[in-house]
Amino acid sequence: MEDKTIAFVEGATHKFTPAKHMEKQPGEFGDTMKTLHDYLDEWLSGRFV
């Protein structure tokens, strides 16, 4: 079984921190690092349970 997933974190830089210089409103992209970690937690939990 091949397992390939692509995911994007809107508003994140390559280091997954918020791209504040691209925000139209302060805080627009929220906590991109939390978004990343929450997604990875859910993705990994579905594979190694």
N, C-alpha and C positions, 0 to 999 in steps of 0.2 A: 504494500500500500504506500503510495506516495503521499506525503503530507506537506503541502505548500500553502502558505498563507502570506498575503501581503496586507499590511495595515499602515495607515498614515495617522499621525497625530497632528491635527490641524493647529497651525500656529506655532509649531515646535521648530527649533533649529536642529542642526545635525547632532547636537549634543542633548537634544530633547528638552532644552530649557525654552521658556516662552520667547518668541521673537517680538519683544516689546517694541522694537523700531518699526514693526509692521502693523501694530494695533491702531485701529481708528479710535478706539476708546480704551482708556486704561483698564487693564484686567480682562480684555476681550477674550483672550485665549485661555484664561484660567490657569490652573495648575497642570501644565503639560506633563510634568514628571509623574504626578499622581495618575493621570490618565494612562500613561504608558505602563506603569506598574500594575494598575488595576486590570488592564487588558492582558498583560502577560500572566498575571495570576489566574485569570479566568481561562486563558488559552492553555496554560500548562496543567491546570486542574483537570481539564477535560481529557488529557492524554495520559496522565500518570496516576490515575485513581485506582 
